[in-house]
Amino acid sequence: MMPSPLRIGQIGYGHWGTNLARAASRTPDCALIAIADLDQANRSRAAADHRDTAAIADPAELIAWKGIDAVSIATPAGTHPALVSQALAAGKHVLVTKPLAPDAATAEALGREAQRRGLVLLVDHTFAFSP
């Protein structure tokens, strides 16, 4: 059973990361705890947009926070497998923008790891379920 509220960390505050952070901050029973982005300008925007949320540079620091239950990842596609793997290893549920991985074998391995740990791994597919 997940705690209420679900405490979320956002990795990446570029175009799509801003949307995911906004959704997390406005969703009942969710709390946006921290946003990590390597780019200073993105961190400054995150701090201005979400005043009660920590804005940090290092995604690994966010993943390591004990007060975060789940991470949402909206970073360049090539970073997804490593970030997802780190988050799962830290016991975090993960929402990641597509693609999850560069090939089916890597995606399947990440899925098996999430299942082995009893964690949710969800790939965000924009407009897949929209009219």
All heavy atoms as an XYZ file, in Angstrom:
957
protein
N       0.842     -1.185      0.000
C       0.000      0.000      0.000
C       0.883      1.243      0.000
O       1.844      1.335      0.748
C      -0.901     -0.036      1.217
C      -1.844      1.116      1.283
S      -3.110      0.734      2.491
C      -4.258      1.973      2.083
N       0.555      2.199     -0.852
C       1.328      3.425     -0.948
C       0.828      4.445      0.068
O      -0.363      4.497      0.365
C       1.220      4.000     -2.351
C       1.998      3.208     -3.371
S       2.073      4.081     -4.925
C       1.465      2.820     -6.014
N       1.764      5.237      0.595
C       1.354      6.265      1.556
C       0.524      7.343      0.868
O       0.570      7.506     -0.341
C       2.677      6.834      2.055
C       3.651      6.526      0.987
C       3.180      5.251      0.334
N      -0.246      8.058      1.652
C      -0.999      9.181      1.114
C      -0.498     10.432      1.803
O      -0.469     10.469      3.027
C      -2.487      8.984      1.379
O      -3.235      9.989      0.771
N      -0.065     11.419      1.135
C      -0.013     11.490     -0.317
C       1.179     10.733     -0.899
O       2.170     10.493     -0.202
C       0.151     12.992     -0.580
C       0.906     13.487      0.598
C       0.416     12.659      1.761
N       1.070     10.392     -2.174
C       2.187      9.797     -2.901
C       3.191     10.917     -3.144
O       2.870     11.942     -3.743
C       1.708      9.205     -4.221
C       2.771      8.559     -5.099
C       3.354      7.328     -4.400
C       2.195      8.182     -6.451
N       4.410     10.741     -2.670
C       5.444     11.778     -2.743
C       6.277     11.562     -4.007
O       6.931     10.534     -4.144
C       6.295     11.740     -1.483
C       5.439     11.988     -0.229
C       6.125     11.575      1.023
N       6.463     10.147      0.956
C       7.006      9.467      1.949
N       7.297     10.056      3.080
N       7.284      8.181      1.808
N       6.235     12.546     -4.904
C       6.804     12.409     -6.246
C       8.010     13.324     -6.424
O       8.000     14.483     -6.009
C       5.743     12.744     -7.308
C       4.566     11.765     -7.173
C       6.342     12.706     -8.713
C       3.375     12.114     -8.023
N       9.029     12.791     -7.092
C      10.168     13.571     -7.540
C      10.172     13.601     -9.054
O       9.998     12.556     -9.694
N      10.354     14.768     -9.633
C      10.375     14.946    -11.083
C      11.815     15.092    -11.548
O      12.544     15.943    -11.040
C       9.576     16.197    -11.474
C       9.657     16.561    -12.935
C       8.979     15.539    -13.822
O       7.895     15.072    -13.510
N       9.624     15.184    -14.919
N      12.216     14.286    -12.515
C      13.547     14.417    -13.115
C      13.363     14.939    -14.533
O      12.743     14.277    -15.371
C      14.298     13.073    -13.121
C      14.472     12.547    -11.697
C      15.650     13.237    -13.815
C      15.078     11.161    -11.615
N      13.876     16.126    -14.773
C      13.739     16.791    -16.060
C      12.618     17.808    -16.013
O      11.478     17.472    -15.693
N      12.956     19.058    -16.263
C      11.953     20.128    -16.255
C      12.007     20.916    -17.555
O      11.938     22.120    -17.592
C      12.158     21.043    -15.040
C      10.926     21.847    -14.691
C       9.821     21.230    -14.116
C      10.861     23.204    -14.946
C       8.690     21.954    -13.804
C       9.736     23.949    -14.634
C       8.652     23.314    -14.065
O       7.516     24.041    -13.755
N      12.124     20.171    -18.656
C      12.037     20.770    -19.979
C      10.579     20.809    -20.409
O       9.672     20.833    -19.573
N      10.341     20.753    -21.696
C       8.980     20.889    -22.234
C       7.981     19.937    -21.587
O       6.964     20.365    -21.056
C       8.986     20.683    -23.756
C       7.623     20.677    -24.349
N       6.865     21.812    -24.447
C       6.868     19.659    -24.833
C       5.686     21.496    -24.976
N       5.673     20.208    -25.226
N       8.241     18.646    -21.624
C       7.254     17.702    -21.102
C       7.345     17.558    -19.580
O       6.351     17.314    -18.914
C       7.378     16.337    -21.780
C       6.100     15.583    -21.607
C       5.904     14.453    -20.885
C       4.817     15.950    -22.123
N       4.572     14.092    -20.914
C       3.879     15.000    -21.681
C       4.363     17.003    -22.911
C       2.533     15.057    -21.992
C       3.011     17.056    -23.232
C       2.122     16.092    -22.771
N       8.515     17.751    -19.015
C       8.664     17.683    -17.560
C       7.822     18.721    -16.841
O       7.296     18.466    -15.761
N       7.662     19.900    -17.448
C       6.822     20.927    -16.820
C       5.377     20.448    -16.721
O       4.706     20.695    -15.719
C       6.875     22.254    -17.601
O       6.434     22.036    -18.938
C       8.270     22.841    -17.611
N       4.915     19.744    -17.750
C       3.544     19.215    -17.732
C       3.378     18.135    -16.662
O       2.370     18.114    -15.944
C       3.179     18.645    -19.105
C       3.131     19.708    -20.165
O       2.718     20.832    -19.932
N       3.586     19.367    -21.356
N       4.337     17.234    -16.561
C       4.247     16.171    -15.557
C       4.317     16.736    -14.146
O       3.579     16.290    -13.254
C       5.345     15.138    -15.786
C       5.237     14.330    -17.079
C       6.461     13.440    -17.255
C       3.965     13.513    -17.105
N       5.187     17.714    -13.935
C       5.289     18.337    -12.605
C       3.986     19.049    -12.251
O       3.495     18.942    -11.119
C       6.470     19.302    -12.563
N       3.420     19.762    -13.198
C       2.152     20.452    -12.953
C       1.058     19.443    -12.603
O       0.304     19.638    -11.646
C       1.739     21.293    -14.167
C       0.471     22.097    -13.924
C       0.050     22.922    -15.130
N      -0.266     22.067    -16.267
C       0.447     22.000    -17.390
N       1.523     22.725    -17.540
N       0.085     21.199    -18.368
N       0.992     18.363    -13.348
C      -0.027     17.342    -13.075
C       0.164     16.735    -11.688
O      -0.806     16.552    -10.945
C       0.019     16.253    -14.146
N       1.407     16.437    -11.323
C       1.671     15.865    -10.002
C       1.282     16.831     -8.895
O       0.703     16.432     -7.878
C       3.148     15.478     -9.874
N       1.581     18.110     -9.091
C       1.299     19.091     -8.045
C      -0.195     19.360     -7.889
O      -0.637     19.788     -6.832
C       2.045     20.402     -8.312
O       1.514     21.077     -9.424
N      -0.964     19.088     -8.923
C      -2.412     19.358     -8.877
C      -3.260     18.116     -8.618
O      -4.483     18.217     -8.546
C      -2.854     19.988    -10.196
C      -2.285     21.366    -10.406
C      -2.777     21.952    -11.703
N      -2.250     23.289    -11.908
C      -2.430     23.993    -13.010
N      -3.127     23.472    -14.011
N      -1.920     25.189    -13.121
N      -2.627     16.967     -8.533
C      -3.376     15.726     -8.350
C      -3.624     15.466     -6.873
O      -2.677     15.445     -6.080
C      -2.604     14.537     -8.971
O      -2.433     14.797    -10.370
C      -3.359     13.232     -8.780
N      -4.889     15.276     -6.496
C      -5.177     14.960     -5.093
C      -4.415     13.707     -4.663
O      -4.208     12.791     -5.466
C      -6.688     14.711     -5.087
C      -7.200     15.433     -6.299
C      -6.092     15.350     -7.315
N      -3.988     13.683     -3.434
C      -3.238     12.563     -2.851
C      -1.840     12.409     -3.442
O      -1.222     11.353     -3.306
C      -4.004     11.239     -2.955
C      -5.276     11.266     -2.117
O      -5.263     11.897     -1.040
O      -6.266     10.666     -2.531
N      -1.332     13.446     -4.110
C       0.048     13.473     -4.585
C       0.710     14.741     -4.066
O       0.053     15.760     -3.892
C       0.119     13.474     -6.109
S      -0.340     11.912     -6.871
N       2.004     14.651     -3.825
C       2.783     15.816     -3.417
C       4.071     15.835     -4.221
O       4.816     14.851     -4.218
C       3.090     15.753     -1.923
N       4.316     16.933     -4.913
C       5.552     17.102     -5.673
C       6.617     17.581     -4.697
O       6.551     18.687     -4.186
C       5.353     18.109     -6.810
C       6.539     18.333     -7.737
C       6.926     17.040     -8.464
C       6.210     19.441     -8.738
N       7.601     16.730     -4.415
C       8.602     16.987     -3.380
C       9.826     17.696     -3.930
O      10.359     18.608     -3.306
C       9.023     15.660     -2.710
C       7.808     14.942     -2.123
C      10.108     15.891     -1.672
C       7.060     15.723     -1.055
N      10.319     17.252     -5.094
C      11.558     17.812     -5.641
C      11.556     17.683     -7.151
O      10.935     16.783     -7.717
C      12.776     17.094     -5.058
N      12.291     18.606     -7.774
C      12.506     18.587     -9.217
C      14.003     18.658     -9.452
O      14.677     19.524     -8.889
C      11.811     19.775     -9.911
C      10.300     19.715     -9.686
C      12.155     19.804    -11.401
C       9.553     20.962    -10.093
N      14.521     17.734    -10.259
C      15.942     17.739    -10.606
C      16.094     18.036    -12.091
O      15.407     17.437    -12.920
C      16.581     16.390    -10.275
N      16.991     18.953    -12.401
C      17.315     19.237    -13.788
C      18.747     19.746    -13.829
O      19.144     20.564    -12.992
C      16.368     20.279    -14.376
C      16.407     20.293    -15.899
O      17.451     20.669    -16.467
O      15.406     19.903    -16.517
N      19.521     19.279    -14.782
C      20.913     19.686    -14.905
C      21.062     21.145    -15.332
O      22.058     21.792    -15.018
C      21.638     18.781    -15.913
C      21.727     17.301    -15.549
C      22.340     16.517    -16.704
C      22.511     17.102    -14.271
N      20.071     21.666    -16.039
C      20.126     23.013    -16.583
C      19.666     24.043    -15.543
O      18.552     23.950    -15.017
C      19.240     23.078    -17.827
C      19.280     24.424    -18.493
O      20.227     24.664    -19.276
O      18.376     25.238    -18.224
N      20.510     25.032    -15.263
C      20.195     26.055    -14.270
C      18.934     26.835    -14.620
O      18.123     27.148    -13.746
C      21.374     27.016    -14.080
C      21.086     28.157    -13.106
C      20.710     27.680    -11.715
O      21.393     26.871    -11.127
N      19.597     28.187    -11.182
N      18.745     27.157    -15.894
C      17.550     27.901    -16.292
C      16.288     27.087    -16.008
O      15.287     27.636    -15.523
C      17.621     28.273    -17.777
N      16.324     25.794    -16.267
C      15.172     24.939    -15.969
C      14.931     24.861    -14.463
O      13.783     24.881    -14.009
C      15.368     23.536    -16.538
C      15.212     23.493    -18.044
O      14.794     24.465    -18.669
N      15.564     22.375    -18.642
N      16.001     24.769    -13.681
C      15.842     24.738    -12.210
C      15.236     26.047    -11.706
O      14.378     26.034    -10.819
C      17.171     24.478    -11.518
C      17.636     23.049    -11.627
C      18.747     22.718    -10.650
N      19.876     23.630    -10.653
C      20.877     23.590    -11.526
N      20.886     22.675    -12.493
N      21.870     24.449    -11.450
N      15.650     27.147    -12.275
C      15.096     28.447    -11.865
C      13.603     28.520    -12.184
O      12.807     28.997    -11.366
C      15.841     29.588    -12.554
O      17.175     29.635    -12.112
N      13.219     28.042    -13.368
C      11.787     28.006    -13.721
C      11.023     27.092    -12.779
O       9.923     27.418    -12.326
C      11.588     27.532    -15.164
C      11.776     28.606    -16.194
C      11.354     28.182    -17.601
N      11.899     26.898    -18.006
C      11.171     25.808    -18.278
N       9.870     25.835    -18.198
N      11.749     24.687    -18.647
N      11.606     25.932    -12.469
C      10.952     24.982    -11.558
C      10.737     25.613    -10.188
O       9.664     25.489     -9.593
C      11.790     23.709    -11.439
N      11.754     26.302     -9.683
C      11.651     26.947     -8.374
C      10.576     28.031     -8.379
O       9.834     28.189     -7.399
C      13.000     27.523     -7.969
N      10.478     28.773     -9.476
C       9.460     29.823     -9.579
C       8.057     29.237     -9.731
O       7.092     29.748     -9.146
C       9.775     30.742    -10.757
N       7.942     28.156    -10.494
C       6.635     27.540    -10.745
C       6.118     26.733     -9.556
O       4.904     26.593     -9.383
C       6.705     26.605    -11.965
C       6.952     27.345    -13.274
O       6.803     28.586    -13.307
O       7.306     26.662    -14.261
N       7.029     26.174     -8.771
C       6.651     25.276     -7.661
C       7.427     25.713     -6.417
O       8.416     25.106     -6.027
C       6.968     23.822     -8.030
C       6.270     23.365     -9.265
N       4.966     22.942     -9.258
C       6.687     23.308    -10.558
C       4.606     22.631    -10.496
N       5.631     22.842    -11.294
N       6.970     26.767     -5.791
C       7.701     27.417     -4.699
C       7.915     26.532     -3.477
O       8.872     26.735     -2.742
C       7.000     28.707     -4.301
C       6.999     29.720     -5.427
C       6.470     31.051     -4.978
N       6.321     31.969     -6.087
C       7.320     32.655     -6.629
N       8.532     32.521     -6.179
N       7.091     33.472     -7.645
N       7.061     25.564     -3.257
C       7.203     24.676     -2.096
C       7.936     23.386     -2.436
O       7.907     22.431     -1.658
C       5.823     24.341     -1.517
C       5.133     25.573     -0.951
O       5.855     26.490     -0.500
O       3.891     25.621     -0.973
N       8.570     23.343     -3.590
C       9.250     22.144     -4.084
C      10.735     22.429     -4.235
O      11.114     23.466     -4.774
C       8.645     21.727     -5.442
O       7.244     21.476     -5.268
C       9.305     20.492     -5.998
N      11.575     21.509     -3.777
C      13.024     21.672     -3.930
C      13.401     21.565     -5.401
O      12.870     20.721     -6.118
C      13.758     20.606     -3.130
N      14.320     22.428     -5.843
C      14.845     22.372     -7.207
C      16.345     22.113     -7.110
O      17.083     22.937     -6.574
C      14.557     23.670     -7.951
N      16.766     20.946     -7.599
C      18.160     20.533     -7.463
C      18.720     20.140     -8.829
O      17.970     19.938     -9.780
C      18.297     19.364     -6.467
C      17.529     18.133     -6.957
C      17.812     19.771     -5.072
C      17.730     16.889     -6.118
N      20.036     20.009     -8.902
C      20.683     19.677    -10.173
C      20.790     18.175    -10.411
O      20.598     17.708    -11.527
C      22.079     20.305    -10.229
N      21.092     17.411     -9.381
C      21.515     16.021     -9.533
C      20.357     15.022     -9.439
O      19.779     14.850     -8.367
C      22.559     15.714     -8.458
C      23.204     14.359     -8.619
O      22.873     13.623     -9.581
O      24.053     14.021     -7.776
N      20.035     14.343    -10.541
C      18.975     13.332    -10.481
C      19.274     12.215     -9.478
O      18.360     11.694     -8.842
C      18.915     12.770    -11.903
C      19.610     13.748    -12.756
C      20.583     14.480    -11.892
N      20.535     11.848     -9.325
C      20.883     10.782     -8.371
C      20.545     11.192     -6.948
O      20.119     10.363     -6.135
C      22.366     10.429     -8.496
N      20.722     12.467     -6.636
C      20.359     12.965     -5.303
C      18.856     12.842     -5.080
O      18.405     12.403     -4.018
C      20.800     14.425     -5.154
C      20.472     15.031     -3.813
C      20.845     16.506     -3.723
O      21.632     17.002     -4.557
O      20.338     17.174     -2.802
N      18.066     13.207     -6.086
C      16.613     13.087     -5.979
C      16.216     11.632     -5.792
O      15.402     11.311     -4.918
C      15.947     13.669     -7.228
C      14.423     13.685     -7.234
C      13.912     14.897     -7.994
C      13.850     12.420     -7.823
N      16.789     10.744     -6.579
C      16.455      9.321     -6.487
C      16.777      8.771     -5.096
O      16.056      7.930     -4.571
C      17.183      8.526     -7.592
C      16.564      8.855     -8.960
C      17.148      7.024     -7.329
C      17.359      8.338    -10.151
N      17.826      9.269     -4.482
C      18.249      8.766     -3.166
C      17.400      9.286     -2.006
O      17.463      8.724     -0.914
C      19.717      9.130     -2.933
N      16.609     10.326     -2.200
C      15.822     10.899     -1.105
C      14.877      9.854     -0.531
O      14.117      9.216     -1.250
C      15.012     12.080     -1.585
C      15.780     13.353     -1.747
C      17.127     13.487     -1.892
C      15.236     14.655     -1.802
N      17.446     14.806     -2.040
C      16.315     15.557     -1.991
C      13.942     15.165     -1.724
C      16.124     16.927     -2.084
C      13.765     16.529     -1.829
C      14.845     17.395     -1.993
N      14.906      9.712      0.771
C      14.024      8.759      1.449
C      12.566      9.217      1.421
O      11.665      8.403      1.492
C      14.476      8.564      2.908
C      15.881      8.009      3.032
C      15.979      6.617      2.492
C      17.371      6.070      2.730
N      17.829      5.192      1.702
N      12.327     10.527      1.334
C      10.969     11.053      1.371
C      10.266     11.079      0.037
O       9.255     11.758     -0.118
N      10.773     10.354     -0.946
C      10.151     10.279     -2.267
C       9.768      8.830     -2.544
O      10.573      7.928     -2.380
C      11.110     10.827     -3.357
C      11.272     12.341     -3.172
C      10.598     10.495     -4.750
C      12.237     12.982     -4.137
N       8.510      8.640     -2.936
C       7.987      7.297     -3.215
C       8.102      6.916     -4.686
O       8.205      5.741     -5.015
C       6.497      7.220     -2.836
C       6.234      7.664     -1.421
O       6.869      7.121     -0.505
O       5.398      8.580     -1.239
N       8.017      7.928     -5.555
C       7.970      7.673     -6.994
C       8.709      8.780     -7.732
O       8.729      9.930     -7.269
C       6.517      7.624     -7.476
N       9.286      8.430     -8.877
C       9.923      9.436     -9.724
C       9.264      9.446    -11.090
O       8.838      8.412    -11.605
C      11.450      9.236     -9.865
C      12.148      9.421     -8.539
C      11.794      7.908    -10.461
N       9.183     10.642    -11.622
C       8.672     10.858    -12.958
C       9.847     11.355    -13.783
O      10.512     12.316    -13.394
C       7.549     11.898    -12.875
O       7.053     12.202    -14.139
N      10.117     10.709    -14.899
C      11.316     10.997    -15.686
C      10.936     11.528    -17.061
O      10.247     10.846    -17.828
C      12.188      9.729    -15.827
C      12.609      9.217    -14.447
C      13.400      9.997    -16.713
C      13.248      7.838    -14.460
N      11.390     12.744    -17.349
C      11.168     13.372    -18.656
C      12.497     13.990    -19.093
O      12.703     15.190    -19.009
C      10.072     14.423    -18.567
N      13.388     13.135    -19.512
C      14.740     13.519    -19.903
C      15.002     12.984    -21.312
O      14.186     12.232    -21.850
C      15.763     12.926    -18.912
O      15.600     11.505    -18.883
C      15.577     13.487    -17.507
N      16.140     13.321    -21.918
C      16.435     12.751    -23.236
C      16.373     11.216    -23.214
O      16.773     10.577    -22.229
C      17.853     13.256    -23.521
C      17.940     14.546    -22.767
C      17.160     14.297    -21.499
N      15.862     10.644    -24.277
C      15.592      9.206    -24.344
C      16.790      8.340    -23.975
O      16.628      7.305    -23.318
C      15.091      8.830    -25.731
N      17.982      8.744    -24.351
C      19.162      7.940    -24.058
C      19.466      7.800    -22.577
O      20.197      6.894    -22.184
N      18.893      8.671    -21.751
C      19.120      8.602    -20.299
C      18.108      7.719    -19.586
O      18.298      7.394    -18.414
C      19.077     10.006    -19.663
O      17.739     10.530    -19.772
C      20.060     10.960    -20.318
N      17.044      7.345    -20.255
C      15.951      6.628    -19.592
C      16.360      5.313    -18.931
O      16.047      5.100    -17.750
C      14.788      6.394    -20.562
C      14.072      7.648    -20.931
N      13.072      7.671    -21.876
C      14.218      8.939    -20.508
C      12.620      8.910    -22.010
N      13.308      9.693    -21.197
N      17.019      4.387    -19.643
C      17.324      3.105    -18.998
C      18.122      3.246    -17.699
O      17.803      2.604    -16.696
C      18.107      2.333    -20.063
C      17.639      2.908    -21.356
C      17.425      4.369    -21.064
N      19.143      4.089    -17.697
C      19.972      4.234    -16.490
C      19.185      4.874    -15.356
O      19.260      4.408    -14.204
C      21.218      5.057    -16.798
N      18.414      5.915    -15.647
C      17.640      6.568    -14.589
C      16.560      5.651    -14.034
O      16.343      5.592    -12.818
C      17.027      7.873    -15.106
C      18.001      9.019    -15.343
C      17.310     10.168    -16.067
C      18.621      9.488    -14.038
N      15.876      4.940    -14.921
C      14.849      3.991    -14.467
C      15.483      2.914    -13.597
O      14.967      2.582    -12.524
C      14.097      3.372    -15.664
C      13.219      2.208    -15.222
C      13.254      4.429    -16.377
N      16.598      2.371    -14.035
C      17.287      1.332    -13.265
C      17.696      1.841    -11.885
O      17.498      1.150    -10.878
C      18.513      0.855    -14.049
O      19.168     -0.169    -13.351
N      18.245      3.052    -11.821
C      18.639      3.633    -10.534
C      17.435      3.832     -9.626
O      17.505      3.549     -8.423
C      19.336      4.981    -10.751
C      20.689      4.888    -11.390
C      21.202      6.252    -11.822
O      20.763      7.290    -11.327
N      22.123      6.266    -12.777
N      16.343      4.329    -10.191
C      15.139      4.564     -9.388
C      14.565      3.257     -8.855
O      14.190      3.168     -7.680
C      14.097      5.320    -10.213
N      14.504      2.238     -9.697
C      14.001      0.935     -9.229
C      14.898      0.372     -8.138
O      14.404     -0.149     -7.127
C      13.891     -0.039    -10.401
C      12.855      0.302    -11.478
C      12.976     -0.667    -12.650
C      11.441      0.310    -10.909
N      16.208      0.480     -8.316
C      17.142     -0.023     -7.311
C      16.975      0.701     -5.984
O      17.228      0.124     -4.917
C      18.581      0.116     -7.812
N      16.523      1.952     -6.034
C      16.299      2.732     -4.818
C      14.912      2.500     -4.234
O      14.534      3.136     -3.248
C      16.500      4.216     -5.115
N      14.132      1.616     -4.861
C      12.804      1.290     -4.338
C      11.721      2.283     -4.715
O      10.698      2.372     -4.040
N      11.905      3.004     -5.816
C      10.932      4.006     -6.256
C      10.070      3.473     -7.392
O      10.549      2.772     -8.274
C      11.630      5.275     -6.774
C      12.734      5.833     -5.913
C      12.261      6.349     -4.587
C      13.408      7.086     -3.904
N      13.352      7.069     -2.486
N       8.791      3.828     -7.352
C       7.919      3.609     -8.495
C       8.348      4.595     -9.568
O       8.880      5.666     -9.258
C       6.461      3.840     -8.116
C       5.991      2.961     -6.996
N       5.706      1.628     -7.175
C       5.795      3.227     -5.690
C       5.330      1.112     -6.014
N       5.387      2.056     -5.099
N       8.103      4.269    -10.856
C       8.611      5.112    -11.943
C       7.553      5.332    -13.017
O       6.910      4.389    -13.480
C       9.850      4.460    -12.609
C      10.335      5.310    -13.781
C      10.971      4.254    -11.605
N       7.415      6.612    -13.421
C       6.722      7.000    -14.638
C       7.795      7.602    -15.532
O       8.520      8.511    -15.107
C       5.646      8.050    -14.352
C       5.036      8.740    -15.571
C       4.199      7.761    -16.386
C       4.202      9.937    -15.159
N       7.935      7.093    -16.740
C       8.971      7.580    -17.660
C       8.333      7.882    -19.004
O       7.457      7.144    -19.468
C      10.132      6.563    -17.798
C       9.645      5.234    -18.342
C      11.264      7.117    -18.634
N       8.770      8.988    -19.624
C       8.272      9.298    -20.954
C       8.845      8.296    -21.947
O       9.864      7.663    -21.694
C       8.645     10.738    -21.364
O      10.051     10.910    -21.275
C       7.948     11.755    -20.483
N       8.179      8.156    -23.061
C       8.642      7.198    -24.061
C       9.840      7.735    -24.803
O       9.981      8.951    -24.891
C       7.505      6.824    -25.007
C       7.008      7.981    -25.868
C       5.936      7.517    -26.807
C       5.381      8.617    -27.623
N       6.244      9.285    -28.555
N      10.693      6.902    -25.311
C      10.707      5.442    -25.154
C      11.361      5.035    -23.840
O      12.230      5.737    -23.320
C      11.563      4.987    -26.333
C      12.550      6.094    -26.520
C      11.788      7.360    -26.189
N      10.929      3.926    -23.317
C      11.522      3.384    -22.104
C      12.974      2.999    -22.333
O      13.833      3.237    -21.485
C      10.714      2.164    -21.648
C      11.290      1.305    -20.525
C      11.515      2.123    -19.265
C      10.375      0.116    -20.257
N      13.247      2.380    -23.473
C      14.586      1.844    -23.733
C      14.821      1.790    -25.245
O      13.866      1.842    -26.027
C      14.699      0.445    -23.135
N      16.076      1.633    -25.654
C      16.374      1.609    -27.089
C      16.001      0.298    -27.778
O      15.967      0.238    -29.008
C      17.884      1.831    -27.136
C      18.387      1.297    -25.833
C      17.293      1.594    -24.843
N      15.740     -0.745    -26.987
C      15.402     -2.043    -27.583
C      14.505     -2.829    -26.635
O      14.409     -2.535    -25.442
C      16.669     -2.838    -27.913
C      17.569     -3.005    -26.697
O      17.189     -3.767    -25.779
O      18.640     -2.368    -26.652
N      13.851     -3.826    -27.191
C      12.888     -4.619    -26.426
C      13.553     -5.365    -25.272
O      12.972     -5.479    -24.186
C      12.168     -5.601    -27.346
N      14.753     -5.872    -25.466
C      15.423     -6.638    -24.409
C      15.674     -5.771    -23.169
O      15.457     -6.213    -22.034
C      16.741     -7.224    -24.923
N      16.110     -4.542    -23.382
C      16.352     -3.641    -22.252
C      15.038     -3.281    -21.568
O      14.946     -3.274    -20.336
C      17.087     -2.369    -22.718
O      18.299     -2.745    -23.373
C      17.399     -1.443    -21.561
N      14.009     -2.991    -22.362
C      12.693     -2.664    -21.799
C      12.144     -3.830    -20.988
O      11.626     -3.647    -19.879
C      11.725     -2.289    -22.917
N      12.268     -5.030    -21.503
C      11.786     -6.210    -20.786
C      12.562     -6.429    -19.498
O      11.983     -6.793    -18.463
C      11.861     -7.442    -21.685
C      10.838     -7.409    -22.798
C      11.050     -8.487    -23.851
O      12.040     -9.258    -23.782
O      10.212     -8.552    -24.769
N      13.860     -6.201    -19.516
C      14.673     -6.357    -18.298
C      14.247     -5.351    -17.235
O      14.154     -5.702    -16.050
C      16.155     -6.195    -18.625
N      13.972     -4.120    -17.633
C      13.509     -3.115    -16.670
C      12.139     -3.502    -16.113
O      11.890     -3.359    -14.910
C      13.463     -1.733    -17.325
C      14.820     -1.120    -17.661
C      14.655      0.107    -18.555
C      15.599     -0.785    -16.398
N      11.274     -4.000    -16.974
C       9.967     -4.464    -16.515
C      10.075     -5.609    -15.524
O       9.371     -5.634    -14.509
N      10.963     -6.548    -15.805
C      11.168     -7.670    -14.873
C      11.715     -7.179    -13.544
O      11.318     -7.673    -12.482
C      12.101     -8.713    -15.485
C      11.459     -9.602    -16.530
C      12.339    -10.799    -16.906
N      13.654    -10.390    -17.387
C      13.936    -10.070    -18.649
N      12.982    -10.106    -19.564
N      15.155     -9.723    -19.005
N      12.614     -6.212    -13.582
C      13.190     -5.673    -12.347
C      12.123     -4.977    -11.505
O      12.076     -5.150    -10.287
C      14.339     -4.705    -12.657
C      15.040     -4.173    -11.442
C      15.731     -5.238    -10.586
O      15.908     -6.386    -11.036
O      16.087     -4.903     -9.448
N      11.269     -4.212    -12.143
C      10.172     -3.558    -11.418
C       9.262     -4.609    -10.788
O       8.907     -4.507     -9.605
C       9.384     -2.653    -12.350
N       8.926     -5.615    -11.556
C       8.052     -6.671    -11.046
C       8.714     -7.417     -9.888
O       8.081     -7.689     -8.877
C       7.694     -7.631    -12.173
C       6.665     -8.662    -11.782
C       6.228     -9.474    -12.977
O       7.037     -9.842    -13.830
N       4.946     -9.766    -13.035
N       9.980     -7.724    -10.010
C      10.720     -8.428     -8.959
C      10.711     -7.638     -7.657
O      10.603     -8.202     -6.564
C      12.153     -8.680     -9.415
C      12.992     -9.499     -8.439
C      14.418     -9.674     -8.914
N      15.230     -8.494     -8.724
C      15.732     -8.096     -7.552
N      15.477     -8.765     -6.455
N      16.485     -7.014     -7.475
N      10.770     -6.324     -7.769
C      10.810     -5.466     -6.588
C       9.415     -5.050     -6.102
O       9.296     -4.336     -5.112
C      11.639     -4.218     -6.885
C      13.116     -4.522     -7.080
C      13.887     -3.257     -7.428
N      15.303     -3.515     -7.581
C      16.183     -3.483     -6.581
N      15.786     -3.225     -5.355
N      17.460     -3.722     -6.813
N       8.380     -5.443     -6.832
C       7.022     -5.065     -6.444
C       6.736     -3.591     -6.674
O       5.960     -2.983     -5.936
N       7.349     -3.015     -7.724
C       7.198     -1.600     -8.022
C       6.435     -1.394     -9.322
O       6.431     -2.266    -10.192
C       8.575     -0.938     -8.138
C       9.422     -0.965     -6.866
C      10.854     -0.557     -7.158
C       8.795     -0.059     -5.808
N       5.822     -0.233     -9.453
C       5.126      0.135    -10.679
C       6.118      0.813    -11.617
O       6.837      1.728    -11.214
C       3.954      1.090    -10.375
C       3.322      1.603    -11.664
C       2.923      0.401     -9.492
N       6.159      0.361    -12.857
C       6.916      0.999    -13.927
C       5.913      1.297    -15.035
O       5.311      0.384    -15.593
C       8.038      0.089    -14.447
C       8.781      0.574    -15.696
C       9.394      1.948    -15.489
C       9.840     -0.450    -16.101
N       5.731      2.582    -15.320
C       4.722      3.012    -16.277
C       5.372      3.909    -17.317
O       6.111      4.832    -16.974
C       3.614      3.778    -15.543
C       2.481      4.353    -16.375
C       1.670      3.230    -17.019
C       1.580      5.195    -15.482
N       5.093      3.632    -18.587
C       5.614      4.462    -19.670
C       4.506      5.414    -20.099
O       3.409      4.993    -20.467
C       6.090      3.604    -20.863
C       6.607      4.503    -21.977
C       7.165      2.621    -20.415
N       4.821      6.714    -20.046
C       3.879      7.757    -20.445
C       3.854      7.821    -21.957
O       4.884      8.030    -22.594
C       4.342      9.097    -19.863
C       3.432     10.238    -20.223
O       2.211     10.021    -20.338
O       3.931     11.372    -20.399
N       2.702      7.612    -22.538
C       2.559      7.670    -23.991
C       1.540      8.746    -24.301
O       0.333      8.529    -24.214
C       2.111      6.328    -24.560
C       2.312      6.211    -26.036
N       1.660      7.034    -26.925
C       3.080      5.389    -26.765
C       2.010      6.718    -28.152
N       2.867      5.723    -28.079
N       2.033      9.920    -24.622
C       1.193     11.076    -24.848
C       0.102     10.786    -25.847
O       0.362     10.277    -26.945
C       2.050     12.251    -25.358
O       3.164     12.388    -24.482
C       1.257     13.530    -25.409
N      -1.101     11.095    -25.470
C      -2.293     11.005    -26.318
C      -2.687      9.584    -26.704
O      -3.574      9.415    -27.526
C      -2.130     11.853    -27.585
C      -1.791     13.292    -27.296
C      -0.630     13.850    -27.773
C      -2.635     14.077    -26.528
C      -0.305     15.171    -27.492
C      -2.318     15.387    -26.235
C      -1.151     15.941    -26.718
N      -2.077      8.574    -26.113
C      -2.450      7.200    -26.461
C      -3.897      6.912    -26.091
O      -4.559      6.129    -26.770
C      -1.532      6.208    -25.768
N      -4.387      7.541    -25.020
C      -5.742      7.257    -24.569
C      -6.656      8.466    -24.680
O      -7.717      8.501    -24.081
C      -5.687      6.743    -23.126
C      -4.788      5.538    -22.998
C      -3.536      5.652    -22.422
C      -5.177      4.314    -23.497
C      -2.692      4.558    -22.321
C      -4.345      3.210    -23.414
C      -3.104      3.331    -22.826
N      -6.258      9.450    -25.456
C      -7.070     10.648    -25.646
C      -7.950     10.484    -26.881
O      -7.560      9.820    -27.833
C      -6.179     11.882    -25.842
O      -5.405     12.112    -24.692
N      -9.125     11.111    -26.862
C      -9.975     11.050    -28.060
C      -9.282     11.747    -29.194
O      -9.351     11.527    -30.303
C     -11.247     11.769    -27.681
C     -11.118     12.225    -26.293
C      -9.768     11.867    -25.806
